Amino acid sequence: MALEQAIAALPDELRQRLAARGFDPKQLATWAAAMDRGQDQRNRLSGDVRPVSKASIATAPTGADPRWSELRQLGAAAL
């Protein structure tokens, strides 16, 4: 059974629950098709790859910055 057919054969209630949580059957099909390629080909970028500019990298505040403590707490809470 093809992937698209398997998804279509799922009960309506399950497909609705999946859709409500952002499931995209076309994206799944794209990922599944990528699995047919070799790992080396799948893990390589095509085209021109360049590093980001130094200007686009923000400098993190140091302990002397009043925002440092707040950002540290936010980061710790996120972990």
Rosetta blueprint (number, residue, H / E / L):
1 M L
2 A L
3 L H
4 E H
5 Q H
6 A H
7 I H
8 A H
9 A L
10 L L
11 P L
12 D H
13 E H
14 L H
15 R H
16 Q H
17 R H
18 L H
19 A H
20 A H
21 R L
22 G L
23 F L
24 D L
25 P H
26 K H
27 Q H
28 L H
29 A H
30 T H
31 W H
32 A H
33 A H
34 A H
35 M L
36 D L
37 R L
38 G L
39 Q H
40 D H
41 Q H
42 R H
43 N L
44 R L
45 L L
46 S L
47 G L
48 D L
49 V L
50 R L
51 P L
52 V L
53 S L
54 K H
55 A H
56 S H
57 I L
58 A L
59 T L
60 A L
61 P L
62 T L
63 G L
64 A L
65 D L
66 P L
67 R H
68 W H
69 S H
70 E H
71 L H
72 R H
73 Q H
74 L H
75 G H
76 A H
77 A H
78 A H
79 L L
